[in-house]
Amino acid sequence: MKTKLIITALFVLTILLNGCLTFNTISYEVHLSPDGDGTVNVFVNDIRSDSFNQKALDEDKKNLFDFLLKSDNFIQQMKDEGKFITKRELKVEEGKLNGKVEYSFDEINNVEGIVYESPYYFLTVAPTDSILSTNGQVMVSDDYKRIVWDNSIKVLKFKMFVSQTEGSSLTSMAQFYKEK
């Protein structure tokens, strides 16, 4: 079962699709303010398509470059989730298409299900999810993995593995992106 974190990340990349876009890793930097709100920087690395025909690939390109990158409907959908998008961009780096989204939030639980119970913030994911790095502590049980941050930490960071992209048959989206 996919965690809320992975589901939201895939939602961001596959709005209204059957999950044809994927990526290698996703990283979060959650900047907290004393009032309980804050900002988030989300970094998505090596965006690819698992499309099996030209029609599916064209649909992936349309959703990535027109809907996610440019559409006001995407902004509204994220707003409905309590994520107020302030910046979104794609960039080709070292031959890979990477994405960055910045948004603000009013409640921490709108950030991938992070919960605050004084004096800790925590994020719970499935035991099969791969946490690559974090500035919190990782606790592992048979039923879940949990990242825990003390409330003295003002920037919560974590990076998750999503999909193997190197050496795969997935189509890199970098070749289709035209920077302005």
N, C-alpha and C positions, 0 to 999 in steps of 0.2 A: 504494500500500500504506500502510495506517495504521501509525503508530508505536506502540510499546508504551505511550507516554504517552497518546495519543488512545484507544487500545483500552481502557486501564484507566479513563480518564475516562468513556467511553461505557458500560463495564461498570457503573460506579457508578450511572449513570442509566438503564440498560436491562437490569438483571438479568433473565435468562430471557425476554427479549423479542426481537423482530426489529428492534430499533433505532428505536423510534418516538419516543423522547425525544431532544432535542438542546439545545444551548445556544450562546451567542455566544462567550464566552471562558472560559478556565480559568486560574487563577493559583495558583502554589505559593510558599510560604515554608517552606524546610527549615531548621530550627534544629538545628545540629550540636553535639554535646557532644564533649569531648576523648576519650571512650571509643569513639567511632564509632557511637553510637546517637543518638537525638534525637527531635524532634517535627516534625510537618508540619501546616500550615494550608493547606487547599485551598479556593479560592473559585470557585464556578461562577456565571456571570452570565447572566441571562435564559433560564431554563429554559422550553422549549416542546415541544409535541407535533406530529409531522407526521402524526397519525392521519387517516385518510380516512373513518372512520365512527364512530358513537357507541360501538360495542363496543370498538374499538381505543382510543378516548379514555378510556373507563371503565377499561380495563386499564392504561393509562398512569397514570391518577390513582391506582389501587390500588397499583401498583408504586412510585410516587414517594412517596405520602403514608403508605401502610401498611408497605410492605417497607423501602424505603430510610430513611425517617425514623423508624420505630418498631420494626422487627423485630429480634429477637435473632438470627435466621438471617443477616441481613446482617452483623451484628457478627462472627459466627462465620466467614463466608466471607472477610471481610477479615482476620481473625486467621490463617486458613489461608494467606494471602498474606504474612504477616509485618507486617500493619498493624493495630495495636491501637487501635481507635476509642475516643476519649475524649469526643467531642462531635460532634453532628450537628444541624444546624438549617436551617430555611428561613425566609426573610424577604422580604416584599414591600417593595421600595424603588423609588421613582419609577415605580410601575406595573409593575415587573418582578419575577418570582420568582427570587431568588438563593439559592444554597445555600452552606453552609460545613461542612466536615468537618475535624476535628482528630484526628490519630492519632500514636501513637509507633511507633518502629521500633527494632529491634536491629541491623540491617545496612542500610547506605545503599543497596545494590542492590535492596532491597525498595521503594524510593521511585522508581517509574517508570523503573527501569533505570539510575539514576544510578550511575556507577562511580567508584571512587577508586583512582587510581594516583599515588602520592606524586610530586610535591607538588600534584597537580591532581584536582579532581572534574570529571567531564564527563557530559553527556547528549547522546546522538546521536539525531537525528530524521530523517525523510525530507526530501529536498530540497524537496518541495512544501509542507511544513508551514510555517505562519506563526508565527514568534516575534515577538511584539509588543514585549516588553521583557524585560530581564534585567539583573542586576547583575554578570553574567559577560561574557566575550568570546564573540562568535559567529563561528565559522569556517564558511565555505561552500565546498563542493566540488560537483562534478557528481553525486556519489553520496549525499551526506548534508549535513545541517547539524549543527553541534556547538556546544553551549554549554560553555565551559571556565571554571572558577573556580579560583583559587589557593587553597591550603589555609589561607591567612590569613583568608579570608572565612568567617564563622561562621553567616551566614544566606544560603542560596542562594535567589535569587528568579528566577522566570521566569513569563511570561504568554504563552499561546498562543491564537490565533484558531481556533475550531472551525467555526462555521456562521453565515451571515448570517441574523439574526433580524429586524432592523428592516425594515419594509415587506414582509415575507414573508407567505405564506399559512399559516404555522405558527400553531398555537393556543397562546396564552400560558397557562401554567399558573397564573399569579398570580390569575386570576379564581376559581379553584377552591380556593385555599388559605385556610383559616380559622385565623388565629393565635389562640392561647389567651391 
